[in-house]
Amino acid sequence: MSSWTSPASIAIKDRMFRALAVLRVVLLLNTVALNIYRADNFQRPVAGAACVVAMALWTGFAIWAYSDKRRRTFRLLAADLAIAVAMLLATPLVKGDGFNASLPGFWVMGALFAWAVHYRALGGLAAGTALAAADLSQREEIRQSDYGNAFLLIVGGLIVGFMCDSLQQMATERDVAERESAMAAERARLARVVHDGVLQVLALVQRRGRELGGEAAELGRLAGEQERVLRELIRAQEAVTTVHDGGTVDLASELAQLQRGETVTVATPGPAVELPAATAYEIVAVARACLDNVRHHVGEDAPAWVLLQAFPDRVELSVRDEGPGIAPGRLEEAAAQGRLGVSESIRGRVADLGGSVELVTGSFGTEWEVVVPRPDLGSSA
């Protein structure tokens, strides 16, 4: 999720605009007081008073407009900046040539900070440059103090924008970390529940089924298979949970562990295929689910082949057997009956990874072809 659009980022921006609303009032009071104090500097007092009233009215409108994020459009920010620039350009018309202090004074910081909060560093830099250029263009002689004020406008907008960007990114990263921590805790809790309850029941059914024989023996065998699958799932989830954020594993090495004598043959590239741990473990789980289907529907000793190919932008996984194939409509029928092994263990996992699955089946056997995008580890580090 982008740090511009995450809920945490939006909440930070809302708080900044609320703080800016208070600052606008302070800046307006300061501007009004200074212009009253320097009233003798006005060559056109009526025009000067009109400008001060206009600044007061715009301040009230801006506070209201920025209070709702739906109204924070480019039009609003452009108008805010344009009015601040207009007040700077109006200074020689109101005070005459050779003026010492601009008409709006520090009041223009309201527009500057609005751009910095909304458009971050680049916005603050653009607004600061526009205000500095407008201020300096009206002066007959640029003194050291004038240059200093212009420099502060540009650098101040840039720094405030950068700080706003940093705060929003940190808030987003904090929310992501908290969410991942909560998910890891929930996975651990569910694993304990499964281990303490479901696995023990499945083990009991398996043992009692063997003792009773007949149809109960078959139920016991099925219970034993499900117990094994659940234990492997728990181990995989624990492995993902313990990997440090940004950690990677070699997918080729993980898939090589599926090799089973002459029954399961695994072929992988020679070099390591580094992937984020969570992605790699999900791909291994997909391969394991495909092999489980081979054992269940073709036979315990039916041969199967696992092939991994790695490309710069993706990895391709193929799991093939030489069974009788899958009858047309069989997968849809199984899903309708609540048997979600293929739809969830294979297709669901690959969909979550942003990949695609293609099933090729017939009298020659069955082949699952899985394609998963390969993240750019360099940019995510």
NULUM-512864 format. One record per residue (C-alpha): residue number from 0; residue in three letters; x, y, z. Coordinates in steps of 0.1 Angstrom, whole numbers. Each point is the difference from the previous one (the first is absolute). Layout:
BEGIN
{atom NUM; 'ALA'; {X; Y; Z}}
...
***
This chain:
BEGIN
{atom 0; 'MET'; {0; 0; 0}}
{atom 1; 'SER'; {13; 35; -9}}
{atom 2; 'SER'; {11; 23; 28}}
{atom 3; 'TRP'; {-21; 27; -18}}
{atom 4; 'THR'; {-33; -19; 3}}
{atom 5; 'SER'; {2; -22; 31}}
{atom 6; 'PRO'; {-24; 8; 29}}
{atom 7; 'ALA'; {30; 8; 22}}
{atom 8; 'SER'; {14; 25; -25}}
{atom 9; 'ILE'; {-34; 17; -5}}
{atom 10; 'ALA'; {-4; 2; 38}}
{atom 11; 'ILE'; {34; 18; 3}}
{atom 12; 'LYS'; {-9; 24; -28}}
{atom 13; 'ASP'; {-33; 8; 17}}
{atom 14; 'ARG'; {18; 8; 33}}
{atom 15; 'MET'; {24; 22; -19}}
{atom 16; 'PHE'; {-27; 20; -17}}
{atom 17; 'ARG'; {-17; 5; 34}}
{atom 18; 'ALA'; {33; 13; 14}}
{atom 19; 'LEU'; {3; 22; -31}}
{atom 20; 'ALA'; {-35; 15; 7}}
{atom 21; 'VAL'; {13; 12; 34}}
{atom 22; 'LEU'; {31; 14; -16}}
{atom 23; 'ARG'; {-20; 19; -26}}
{atom 24; 'VAL'; {-19; 18; 27}}
{atom 25; 'VAL'; {33; 9; 18}}
{atom 26; 'LEU'; {15; 12; -33}}
{atom 27; 'LEU'; {-31; 21; -8}}
{atom 28; 'LEU'; {0; 16; 34}}
{atom 29; 'ASN'; {37; 8; -4}}
{atom 30; 'THR'; {-5; 15; -35}}
{atom 31; 'VAL'; {-30; 21; 12}}
{atom 32; 'ALA'; {20; 13; 29}}
{atom 33; 'LEU'; {30; 9; -20}}
{atom 34; 'ASN'; {-20; 18; -27}}
{atom 35; 'ILE'; {-18; 20; 26}}
{atom 36; 'TYR'; {33; 9; 16}}
{atom 37; 'ARG'; {15; 10; -34}}
{atom 38; 'ALA'; {-32; 18; -12}}
{atom 39; 'ASP'; {20; 31; -8}}
{atom 40; 'ASN'; {19; -20; -27}}
{atom 41; 'PHE'; {-31; -3; -21}}
{atom 42; 'GLN'; {-3; 24; -30}}
{atom 43; 'ARG'; {-34; -15; -6}}
{atom 44; 'PRO'; {-15; -8; 34}}
{atom 45; 'VAL'; {-34; -11; -14}}
{atom 46; 'ALA'; {16; -25; -23}}
{atom 47; 'GLY'; {22; -12; 28}}
{atom 48; 'ALA'; {-30; -5; 23}}
{atom 49; 'ALA'; {-18; -19; -28}}
{atom 50; 'CYS'; {30; -23; -4}}
{atom 51; 'VAL'; {1; -7; 37}}
{atom 52; 'VAL'; {-38; -8; 0}}
{atom 53; 'ALA'; {5; -22; -30}}
{atom 54; 'MET'; {27; -19; 18}}
{atom 55; 'ALA'; {-22; -4; 31}}
{atom 56; 'LEU'; {-29; -13; -22}}
{atom 57; 'TRP'; {22; -24; -19}}
{atom 58; 'THR'; {15; -13; 33}}
{atom 59; 'GLY'; {-34; -9; 13}}
{atom 60; 'PHE'; {-10; -16; -33}}
{atom 61; 'ALA'; {33; -20; -2}}
{atom 62; 'ILE'; {-4; -13; 35}}
{atom 63; 'TRP'; {-34; -13; -10}}
{atom 64; 'ALA'; {10; -13; -34}}
{atom 65; 'TYR'; {31; -20; 12}}
{atom 66; 'SER'; {-19; -16; 29}}
{atom 67; 'ASP'; {-15; -26; -24}}
{atom 68; 'LYS'; {24; -21; -21}}
{atom 69; 'ARG'; {-25; -1; -28}}
{atom 70; 'ARG'; {4; 37; -5}}
{atom 71; 'ARG'; {38; -1; -1}}
{atom 72; 'THR'; {2; 1; -38}}
{atom 73; 'PHE'; {26; 17; -22}}
{atom 74; 'ARG'; {-25; 28; -6}}
{atom 75; 'LEU'; {-1; 9; 36}}
{atom 76; 'LEU'; {38; -2; 5}}
{atom 77; 'ALA'; {6; 20; -32}}
{atom 78; 'ALA'; {-25; 27; 11}}
{atom 79; 'ASP'; {17; 1; 35}}
{atom 80; 'LEU'; {34; 5; -16}}
{atom 81; 'ALA'; {-13; 25; -26}}
{atom 82; 'ILE'; {-16; 22; 27}}
{atom 83; 'ALA'; {33; 0; 20}}
{atom 84; 'VAL'; {20; 10; -31}}
{atom 85; 'ALA'; {-26; 26; -9}}
{atom 86; 'MET'; {4; 16; 35}}
{atom 87; 'LEU'; {37; 2; -5}}
{atom 88; 'LEU'; {-4; 15; -35}}
{atom 89; 'ALA'; {-25; 25; 14}}
{atom 90; 'THR'; {25; 14; 26}}
{atom 91; 'PRO'; {16; 27; -22}}
{atom 92; 'LEU'; {-35; 11; -12}}
{atom 93; 'VAL'; {-11; 5; 36}}
{atom 94; 'LYS'; {32; 12; 17}}
{atom 95; 'GLY'; {18; 15; -30}}
{atom 96; 'ASP'; {34; -6; -14}}
{atom 97; 'GLY'; {29; -5; 25}}
{atom 98; 'PHE'; {-21; -18; 26}}
{atom 99; 'ASN'; {18; -18; 28}}
{atom 100; 'ALA'; {-24; -27; 10}}
{atom 101; 'SER'; {-25; -19; -22}}
{atom 102; 'LEU'; {-37; 4; 6}}
{atom 103; 'PRO'; {-8; -36; 9}}
{atom 104; 'GLY'; {32; -7; 19}}
{atom 105; 'PHE'; {1; -34; 16}}
{atom 106; 'TRP'; {-36; -6; -10}}
{atom 107; 'VAL'; {12; -17; -32}}
{atom 108; 'MET'; {13; -29; 20}}
{atom 109; 'GLY'; {-35; -14; 2}}
{atom 110; 'ALA'; {0; -7; -37}}
{atom 111; 'LEU'; {36; -11; 1}}
{atom 112; 'PHE'; {-6; -26; 27}}
{atom 113; 'ALA'; {-33; -12; -17}}
{atom 114; 'TRP'; {20; -9; -31}}
{atom 115; 'ALA'; {27; -17; 21}}
{atom 116; 'VAL'; {-25; -21; 19}}
{atom 117; 'HIS'; {-20; -10; -30}}
{atom 118; 'TYR'; {27; -4; -27}}
{atom 119; 'ARG'; {29; -6; 24}}
{atom 120; 'ALA'; {36; 11; -8}}
{atom 121; 'LEU'; {-6; 9; -37}}
{atom 122; 'GLY'; {-32; 19; 9}}
{atom 123; 'GLY'; {18; 19; 27}}
{atom 124; 'LEU'; {29; 8; -23}}
{atom 125; 'ALA'; {-23; 12; -28}}
{atom 126; 'ALA'; {-21; 22; 22}}
{atom 127; 'GLY'; {30; 14; 18}}
{atom 128; 'THR'; {16; 9; -34}}
{atom 129; 'ALA'; {-31; 17; -13}}
{atom 130; 'LEU'; {-4; 21; 32}}
{atom 131; 'ALA'; {37; 9; 1}}
{atom 132; 'ALA'; {-1; 10; -37}}
{atom 133; 'ALA'; {-31; 22; 5}}
{atom 134; 'ASP'; {15; 17; 30}}
{atom 135; 'LEU'; {34; 8; -15}}
{atom 136; 'SER'; {-15; 11; -34}}
{atom 137; 'GLN'; {-17; 29; 17}}
{atom 138; 'ARG'; {30; 15; 17}}
{atom 139; 'GLU'; {21; 27; -16}}
{atom 140; 'GLU'; {30; -11; 20}}
{atom 141; 'ILE'; {6; -35; 14}}
{atom 142; 'ARG'; {15; 4; 34}}
{atom 143; 'GLN'; {16; -28; 21}}
{atom 144; 'SER'; {-31; -4; 21}}
{atom 145; 'ASP'; {-21; -3; -31}}
{atom 146; 'TYR'; {22; -28; -13}}
{atom 147; 'GLY'; {-1; -17; 34}}
{atom 148; 'ASN'; {-38; 1; 0}}
{atom 149; 'ALA'; {-2; -15; -35}}
{atom 150; 'PHE'; {25; -26; 9}}
{atom 151; 'LEU'; {-20; -10; 31}}
{atom 152; 'LEU'; {-32; -3; -21}}
{atom 153; 'ILE'; {17; -24; -24}}
{atom 154; 'VAL'; {19; -21; 25}}
{atom 155; 'GLY'; {-29; 1; 26}}
{atom 156; 'GLY'; {-25; -14; -25}}
{atom 157; 'LEU'; {24; -27; -10}}
{atom 158; 'ILE'; {8; -10; 35}}
{atom 159; 'VAL'; {-36; 0; 12}}
{atom 160; 'GLY'; {-10; -20; -30}}
{atom 161; 'PHE'; {27; -25; 7}}
{atom 162; 'MET'; {-10; -3; 36}}
{atom 163; 'CYS'; {-36; -5; -9}}
{atom 164; 'ASP'; {10; -28; -24}}
{atom 165; 'SER'; {21; -17; 27}}
{atom 166; 'LEU'; {-28; 2; 26}}
{atom 167; 'GLN'; {-25; -16; -24}}
{atom 168; 'GLN'; {24; -27; -11}}
{atom 169; 'MET'; {9; -9; 36}}
{atom 170; 'ALA'; {-37; -1; 9}}
{atom 171; 'THR'; {-7; -23; -29}}
{atom 172; 'GLU'; {29; -23; 9}}
{atom 173; 'ARG'; {-11; -1; 36}}
{atom 174; 'ASP'; {-35; -11; -10}}
{atom 175; 'VAL'; {14; -27; -23}}
{atom 176; 'ALA'; {23; -13; 27}}
{atom 177; 'GLU'; {-29; 0; 26}}
{atom 178; 'ARG'; {-22; -18; -25}}
{atom 179; 'GLU'; {27; -26; -8}}
{atom 180; 'SER'; {6; -5; 37}}
{atom 181; 'ALA'; {-37; -6; 6}}
{atom 182; 'MET'; {-2; -24; -29}}
{atom 183; 'ALA'; {30; -19; 13}}
{atom 184; 'ALA'; {-15; -2; 35}}
{atom 185; 'GLU'; {-33; -13; -15}}
{atom 186; 'ARG'; {18; -26; -21}}
{atom 187; 'ALA'; {18; -12; 32}}
{atom 188; 'ARG'; {-33; -1; 19}}
{atom 189; 'LEU'; {-17; -20; -28}}
{atom 190; 'ALA'; {30; -24; -2}}
{atom 191; 'ARG'; {-3; -7; 37}}
{atom 192; 'VAL'; {-38; -6; -3}}
{atom 193; 'VAL'; {6; -24; -30}}
{atom 194; 'HIS'; {28; -18; 18}}
{atom 195; 'ASP'; {-19; -4; 33}}
{atom 196; 'GLY'; {-33; -9; -15}}
{atom 197; 'VAL'; {-3; -10; -37}}
{atom 198; 'LEU'; {33; -19; -2}}
{atom 199; 'GLN'; {-6; -20; 31}}
{atom 200; 'VAL'; {-35; -10; -13}}
{atom 201; 'LEU'; {14; -10; -34}}
{atom 202; 'ALA'; {27; -21; 17}}
{atom 203; 'LEU'; {-26; -17; 21}}
{atom 204; 'VAL'; {-22; -7; -31}}
{atom 205; 'GLN'; {30; -14; -18}}
{atom 206; 'ARG'; {10; -23; 29}}
{atom 207; 'ARG'; {-36; -12; 6}}
{atom 208; 'GLY'; {-6; -6; -37}}
{atom 209; 'ARG'; {29; -23; -2}}
{atom 210; 'GLU'; {-12; -19; 30}}
{atom 211; 'LEU'; {-36; -4; -13}}
{atom 212; 'GLY'; {10; -9; -36}}
{atom 213; 'GLY'; {-24; 0; -29}}
{atom 214; 'GLU'; {-15; 33; -11}}
{atom 215; 'ALA'; {13; 16; 32}}
{atom 216; 'ALA'; {36; -9; -11}}
{atom 217; 'GLU'; {-6; 21; -31}}
{atom 218; 'LEU'; {-13; 29; 21}}
{atom 219; 'GLY'; {31; -3; 22}}
{atom 220; 'ARG'; {23; 1; -30}}
{atom 221; 'LEU'; {-17; 32; -12}}
{atom 222; 'ALA'; {2; 15; 35}}
{atom 223; 'GLY'; {37; -8; 0}}
{atom 224; 'GLU'; {6; 18; -33}}
{atom 225; 'GLN'; {-19; 31; 12}}
{atom 226; 'GLU'; {21; 0; 32}}
{atom 227; 'ARG'; {32; 0; -20}}
{atom 228; 'VAL'; {-13; 28; -22}}
{atom 229; 'LEU'; {-10; 21; 30}}
{atom 230; 'ARG'; {34; -6; 17}}
{atom 231; 'GLU'; {18; 11; -32}}
{atom 232; 'LEU'; {-22; 31; -2}}
{atom 233; 'ILE'; {8; 10; 36}}
{atom 234; 'ARG'; {37; -5; -6}}
{atom 235; 'ALA'; {-2; 22; -31}}
{atom 236; 'GLN'; {-19; 27; 18}}
{atom 237; 'GLU'; {25; 0; 29}}
{atom 238; 'ALA'; {28; 3; -25}}
{atom 239; 'VAL'; {-16; 30; -16}}
{atom 240; 'THR'; {-6; 16; 34}}
{atom 241; 'THR'; {35; -4; 12}}
{atom 242; 'VAL'; {16; 15; -31}}
{atom 243; 'HIS'; {12; 36; 5}}
{atom 244; 'ASP'; {-17; 27; -21}}
{atom 245; 'GLY'; {17; 1; -34}}
{atom 246; 'GLY'; {15; -35; 5}}
{atom 247; 'THR'; {5; -22; -31}}
{atom 248; 'VAL'; {4; -37; -5}}
{atom 249; 'ASP'; {12; -22; -29}}
{atom 250; 'LEU'; {-31; -13; -17}}
{atom 251; 'ALA'; {20; -27; -18}}
{atom 252; 'SER'; {13; -14; 33}}
{atom 253; 'GLU'; {-35; 0; 15}}
{atom 254; 'LEU'; {-15; -19; -29}}
{atom 255; 'ALA'; {29; -25; 0}}
{atom 256; 'GLN'; {-12; -12; 33}}
{atom 257; 'LEU'; {-31; -14; -17}}
{atom 258; 'GLN'; {22; -26; -18}}
{atom 259; 'ARG'; {-12; -34; 10}}
{atom 260; 'GLY'; {21; -29; -14}}
{atom 261; 'GLU'; {-10; -9; -35}}
{atom 262; 'THR'; {-36; 10; 6}}
{atom 263; 'VAL'; {4; 38; 0}}
{atom 264; 'THR'; {27; 16; -22}}
{atom 265; 'VAL'; {9; 36; 6}}
{atom 266; 'ALA'; {19; 20; -26}}
{atom 267; 'THR'; {12; 36; 8}}
{atom 268; 'PRO'; {25; 25; -14}}
{atom 269; 'GLY'; {36; -3; 12}}
{atom 270; 'PRO'; {2; 36; 15}}
{atom 271; 'ALA'; {-21; 9; 30}}
{atom 272; 'VAL'; {-34; 14; -7}}
{atom 273; 'GLU'; {-4; 26; 27}}
{atom 274; 'LEU'; {-35; 11; 9}}
{atom 275; 'PRO'; {-17; 16; 30}}
{atom 276; 'ALA'; {-6; -27; 26}}
{atom 277; 'ALA'; {-37; 3; 0}}
{atom 278; 'THR'; {-2; -2; -38}}
{atom 279; 'ALA'; {23; -30; -2}}
{atom 280; 'TYR'; {-18; -20; 27}}
{atom 281; 'GLU'; {-33; 6; -17}}
{atom 282; 'ILE'; {14; -13; -33}}
{atom 283; 'VAL'; {13; -31; 18}}
{atom 284; 'ALA'; {-34; -5; 15}}
{atom 285; 'VAL'; {-15; 1; -35}}
{atom 286; 'ALA'; {24; -26; -12}}
{atom 287; 'ARG'; {-7; -22; 31}}
{atom 288; 'ALA'; {-38; 3; -6}}
{atom 289; 'CYS'; {5; -11; -37}}
{atom 290; 'LEU'; {20; -30; 12}}
{atom 291; 'ASP'; {-26; -8; 26}}
{atom 292; 'ASN'; {-26; -2; -28}}
{atom 293; 'VAL'; {23; -24; -18}}
{atom 294; 'ARG'; {2; -23; 30}}
{atom 295; 'HIS'; {-37; 1; 7}}
{atom 296; 'HIS'; {-13; -4; -35}}
{atom 297; 'VAL'; {27; -19; -19}}
{atom 298; 'GLY'; {17; -20; 27}}
{atom 299; 'GLU'; {25; 2; 29}}
{atom 300; 'ASP'; {29; -12; -23}}
{atom 301; 'ALA'; {-11; 18; -31}}
{atom 302; 'PRO'; {29; 19; -16}}
{atom 303; 'ALA'; {-1; 38; -1}}
{atom 304; 'TRP'; {23; 27; -12}}
{atom 305; 'VAL'; {6; 35; 13}}
{atom 306; 'LEU'; {18; 25; -22}}
{atom 307; 'LEU'; {10; 35; 10}}
{atom 308; 'GLN'; {11; 27; -25}}
{atom 309; 'ALA'; {12; 34; 11}}
{atom 310; 'PHE'; {-1; 32; -20}}
{atom 311; 'PRO'; {9; 36; 10}}
{atom 312; 'ASP'; {-37; 10; 3}}
{atom 313; 'ARG'; {-17; -34; 9}}
{atom 314; 'VAL'; {3; -35; 11}}
{atom 315; 'GLU'; {-18; -29; -18}}
{atom 316; 'LEU'; {-9; -32; 18}}
{atom 317; 'SER'; {-12; -32; -17}}
{atom 318; 'VAL'; {-13; -31; 18}}
{atom 319; 'ARG'; {-8; -29; -23}}
{atom 320; 'ASP'; {-12; -36; 4}}
{atom 321; 'GLU'; {-9; -28; -24}}
{atom 322; 'GLY'; {-33; -9; 16}}
{atom 323; 'PRO'; {-34; -4; -18}}
{atom 324; 'GLY'; {-6; 38; 1}}
{atom 325; 'ILE'; {-29; 20; 15}}
{atom 326; 'ALA'; {-34; -5; -15}}
{atom 327; 'PRO'; {-17; 31; -14}}
{atom 328; 'GLY'; {-21; 18; 26}}
{atom 329; 'ARG'; {16; -20; 29}}
{atom 330; 'LEU'; {17; 30; 16}}
{atom 331; 'GLU'; {-32; 20; -1}}
{atom 332; 'GLU'; {-20; -29; 15}}
{atom 333; 'ALA'; {26; -4; 28}}
{atom 334; 'ALA'; {-2; 37; 8}}
{atom 335; 'ALA'; {-38; -1; 1}}
{atom 336; 'GLN'; {3; -29; 25}}
{atom 337; 'GLY'; {22; 21; 22}}
{atom 338; 'ARG'; {33; -17; -9}}
{atom 339; 'LEU'; {21; 30; -6}}
{atom 340; 'GLY'; {35; -15; -3}}
{atom 341; 'VAL'; {5; 12; -36}}
{atom 342; 'SER'; {-19; 33; 2}}
{atom 343; 'GLU'; {17; 11; 33}}
{atom 344; 'SER'; {33; -19; 5}}
{atom 345; 'ILE'; {11; 5; -36}}
{atom 346; 'ARG'; {-20; 27; -19}}
{atom 347; 'GLY'; {-7; 21; 31}}
{atom 348; 'ARG'; {36; 1; 11}}
{atom 349; 'VAL'; {12; 9; -35}}
{atom 350; 'ALA'; {-26; 27; -3}}
{atom 351; 'ASP'; {11; 16; 33}}
{atom 352; 'LEU'; {35; 1; -14}}
{atom 353; 'GLY'; {-12; 18; -31}}
{atom 354; 'GLY'; {8; -30; -23}}
{atom 355; 'SER'; {-19; -22; -23}}
{atom 356; 'VAL'; {-8; -38; -2}}
{atom 357; 'GLU'; {-6; -21; -31}}
{atom 358; 'LEU'; {-11; -36; 1}}
{atom 359; 'VAL'; {8; -23; -28}}
{atom 360; 'THR'; {-17; -35; 4}}
{atom 361; 'GLY'; {-9; -30; -21}}
{atom 362; 'SER'; {6; -37; -4}}
{atom 363; 'PHE'; {37; 8; 0}}
{atom 364; 'GLY'; {-1; 13; 35}}
{atom 365; 'THR'; {-3; 34; 18}}
{atom 366; 'GLU'; {23; 30; 0}}
{atom 367; 'TRP'; {-4; 31; 22}}
{atom 368; 'GLU'; {18; 30; -15}}
{atom 369; 'VAL'; {5; 28; 26}}
{atom 370; 'VAL'; {14; 35; -8}}
{atom 371; 'VAL'; {8; 24; 29}}
{atom 372; 'PRO'; {15; 35; -4}}
{atom 373; 'ARG'; {34; 3; 15}}
{atom 374; 'PRO'; {3; 31; 23}}
{atom 375; 'ASP'; {29; 24; -5}}
{atom 376; 'LEU'; {20; -8; 32}}
{atom 377; 'GLY'; {23; 29; -5}}
{atom 378; 'SER'; {-28; 26; 1}}
{atom 379; 'SER'; {-18; -16; 30}}
{atom 380; 'ALA'; {31; -3; 21}}
***
